[in-house]
Amino acid sequence: MSQRPSKEEYHPNLEQYIGLIGEERIVELIAAQTEETSAILASLTDEQGDYRYAPGKWSLKEAIGHITDAERVMSYRLLRIARGDKTPLPGFDQDIFAEHASFSAWSAAQLLEDYRAVRQATLTLLRGLAAEAWTRIGVCNGCDTSARALAYVIAGHERHHLNIIREKYLNG
């Protein structure tokens, strides 16, 4: 599935992520991101992982854990919508997730293993979707949302955070 979602398929707040994705084929892009993020994690030292670029900001480990947790949530939403479930899905508080995840105690190897497992599950889900499933609409956080839009959110959210990681954590 390579066709971008229309603006009617998602809440305007999600444009910050969807807007980062061009005309790339979404499944291939998500697969390619796996290697890019894995390379960052494979070279991560404990010192880098614990780094915070400002007081009150997540550590690099927490940022990476957040990418993975957000993908879990978005993939779950995508699954429910793609399968035709019309049950409204609530939002989630990313800060509560980060606070209770204890990512600072994880090693880079654990973060990598978790990220790759979640990403593999996402790719398996996306590769198995029927054409009509991509455009099914459900309700997420009170707004109509398509399965396709959620795939773009997954890719755009990761791209957003990788941009921050490169700028603020690895070059800071």
Disulfide bonds with the S-S distance in Angstrom:
none
